[in-house]
Amino acid sequence: MPDPFPCHGDSPDAPSRAPYLVTPSDSTDLPVIPKGLYIGTGGDVTLRGMNAAGDVTYRNLPDASYINVRAQYVRATGTTATDIIAEA
């Protein structure tokens, strides 16, 4: 299928071109730094931003919410939310 926007470059605020399912891990970083994270089923998400020195926990996220963060890791420990999709 042809892309009707071939001259428009990718940017952090552009729509996702390659979303992927996130499997939280305490030791493995995300395969691609995403533009943000979609949370399908709410809860807590513990992550580390791409330039951060430590982890943070986004608490009590509702279903179908979005975290506008460029995460390097989504940790298994501390993450209770599920159905997480990275917007890459």
Residue frames as qw, qx, qy, qz and C-alpha x, y, z in Angstrom:
[[0.000, 0.891, 0.453, 0.000, 0.00, 0.00, 0.00],
 [0.418, 0.507, -0.043, 0.752, 1.48, 3.39, -0.91],
 [0.360, -0.503, -0.420, 0.665, 2.31, 5.90, 1.81],
 [0.196, 0.857, 0.370, 0.302, 0.44, 9.16, 1.15],
 [0.253, -0.961, 0.109, 0.009, 2.98, 11.05, 3.28],
 [0.903, 0.105, -0.046, 0.414, 6.38, 9.98, 1.91],
 [0.367, 0.618, -0.134, 0.682, 7.89, 13.47, 2.20],
 [0.476, -0.758, 0.111, -0.432, 7.07, 13.85, 5.89],
 [0.393, 0.375, -0.755, 0.366, 9.90, 12.81, 8.17],
 [0.662, -0.463, -0.584, 0.077, 9.43, 10.93, 11.40],
 [0.020, 0.523, -0.359, 0.773, 9.46, 12.94, 14.62],
 [0.066, -0.051, -0.844, 0.529, 8.57, 12.39, 18.29],
 [0.394, 0.304, 0.418, -0.760, 5.12, 13.92, 17.78],
 [0.485, 0.230, -0.576, -0.617, 4.34, 12.08, 14.52],
 [0.906, -0.112, 0.057, -0.404, 2.08, 9.02, 14.54],
 [0.600, -0.395, 0.693, 0.065, 3.67, 5.70, 15.37],
 [0.549, 0.505, -0.522, -0.414, 5.07, 3.83, 12.38],
 [0.614, 0.169, -0.771, 0.022, 6.00, 0.56, 14.06],
 [0.591, -0.511, 0.318, -0.538, 4.13, -0.13, 17.33],
 [0.583, 0.151, -0.796, 0.060, 5.11, -3.27, 19.21],
 [0.765, -0.556, -0.262, -0.194, 3.96, -5.21, 22.25],
 [0.026, 0.673, -0.585, 0.452, 6.05, -4.64, 25.39],
 [0.849, -0.276, -0.445, 0.076, 7.08, -7.54, 27.60],
 [0.300, -0.879, 0.271, -0.251, 8.27, -5.99, 30.88],
 [0.880, 0.078, -0.321, 0.340, 11.72, -7.16, 31.97],
 [0.504, -0.841, 0.048, 0.188, 14.03, -6.26, 34.82],
 [0.586, -0.452, 0.434, 0.514, 17.16, -6.78, 32.71],
 [0.471, 0.274, 0.602, 0.583, 16.35, -6.40, 29.01],
 [0.086, 0.427, 0.020, -0.900, 15.96, -2.96, 27.46],
 [0.635, 0.597, 0.344, -0.349, 13.30, -2.23, 24.86],
 [0.718, 0.176, 0.470, 0.483, 14.37, -3.13, 21.30],
 [0.246, 0.510, 0.260, 0.782, 13.55, 0.39, 20.05],
 [0.079, -0.266, -0.424, 0.862, 13.18, 3.55, 22.15],
 [0.108, 0.641, 0.722, 0.236, 9.49, 4.42, 21.70],
 [0.014, -0.473, -0.102, -0.875, 7.81, 7.81, 21.41],
 [0.479, -0.305, 0.352, -0.744, 5.49, 6.77, 24.23],
 [0.054, -0.029, -0.993, 0.096, 3.63, 3.88, 25.79],
 [0.601, -0.246, -0.273, -0.710, -0.02, 2.93, 25.47],
 [0.145, -0.115, 0.877, -0.444, -1.44, 1.15, 28.53],
 [0.435, -0.206, -0.695, -0.534, -4.28, -1.18, 27.58],
 [0.669, -0.555, -0.490, -0.068, -5.15, -2.48, 31.04],
 [0.083, -0.846, 0.215, -0.480, -4.37, -0.03, 33.84],
 [0.849, -0.424, -0.180, 0.258, -2.16, -0.31, 36.88],
 [0.324, -0.845, 0.281, 0.319, 1.38, 0.78, 37.70],
 [0.813, 0.517, -0.056, 0.262, 4.27, 1.02, 35.20],
 [0.523, -0.723, 0.274, 0.358, 7.87, 1.11, 36.38],
 [0.744, 0.586, 0.118, 0.299, 10.27, 2.31, 33.71],
 [0.468, -0.535, 0.153, 0.686, 13.51, 4.11, 33.05],
 [0.426, 0.876, 0.053, -0.220, 13.61, 6.97, 30.56],
 [0.837, 0.448, -0.037, 0.311, 16.28, 6.90, 27.87],
 [0.362, 0.602, -0.333, 0.629, 18.51, 9.48, 29.60],
 [0.600, -0.694, 0.058, -0.393, 17.51, 8.81, 33.20],
 [0.140, 0.501, -0.782, 0.343, 19.76, 7.62, 36.00],
 [0.189, 0.003, 0.883, -0.429, 17.01, 5.71, 37.80],
 [0.117, -0.392, -0.856, -0.316, 13.60, 4.12, 37.50],
 [0.316, -0.017, 0.244, -0.917, 10.27, 5.84, 38.15],
 [0.077, 0.332, 0.940, -0.010, 6.81, 4.38, 38.68],
 [0.347, -0.152, -0.234, -0.895, 3.70, 5.82, 37.08],
 [0.084, 0.129, 0.900, -0.408, 1.00, 4.78, 39.54],
 [0.336, 0.489, 0.660, -0.462, -2.69, 4.04, 39.15],
 [0.131, 0.224, -0.509, -0.820, -2.87, 4.50, 35.40],
 [0.690, 0.283, 0.387, -0.542, -6.37, 3.92, 34.02],
 [0.669, 0.263, 0.654, 0.236, -7.21, 1.54, 31.18],
 [0.498, 0.683, 0.378, 0.378, -6.49, 2.94, 27.71],
 [0.199, -0.943, 0.055, 0.263, -4.04, 5.58, 28.93],
 [0.707, 0.582, -0.087, 0.392, -0.90, 6.94, 27.30],
 [0.569, -0.687, 0.072, 0.447, 2.46, 7.76, 28.88],
 [0.482, 0.859, -0.080, 0.151, 4.33, 10.39, 26.91],
 [0.472, -0.733, 0.474, 0.120, 7.84, 9.14, 27.73],
 [0.662, 0.557, -0.498, -0.053, 10.79, 7.80, 25.74],
 [0.778, -0.489, 0.363, -0.157, 11.50, 4.71, 27.85],
 [0.287, 0.551, -0.780, -0.075, 14.59, 2.54, 27.60],
 [0.174, -0.015, -0.967, 0.183, 13.26, -0.11, 30.02],
 [0.666, -0.369, -0.089, -0.642, 9.84, -1.21, 31.22],
 [0.013, -0.343, 0.870, -0.353, 10.50, -3.20, 34.38],
 [0.559, -0.272, -0.755, -0.208, 8.67, -6.37, 35.38],
 [0.397, -0.370, -0.623, 0.564, 9.14, -5.52, 39.06],
 [0.005, 0.404, 0.264, -0.876, 6.67, -2.82, 39.98],
 [0.326, 0.109, -0.449, -0.825, 4.66, -3.05, 36.76],
 [0.375, 0.235, 0.827, -0.347, 1.10, -4.26, 37.24],
 [0.540, 0.567, -0.020, -0.622, -0.41, -2.77, 34.08],
 [0.591, 0.036, 0.757, 0.276, -0.77, -5.10, 31.09],
 [0.523, 0.668, 0.488, 0.207, -1.36, -4.88, 27.36],
 [0.192, -0.798, 0.151, 0.551, 1.42, -2.30, 26.98],
 [0.711, 0.545, 0.296, 0.330, 2.22, -1.15, 23.45],
 [0.390, -0.485, 0.171, 0.764, 5.29, 0.90, 22.56],
 [0.463, 0.849, 0.226, -0.118, 4.62, 3.63, 20.01],
 [0.558, -0.370, 0.405, 0.623, 7.79, 3.50, 17.89]]
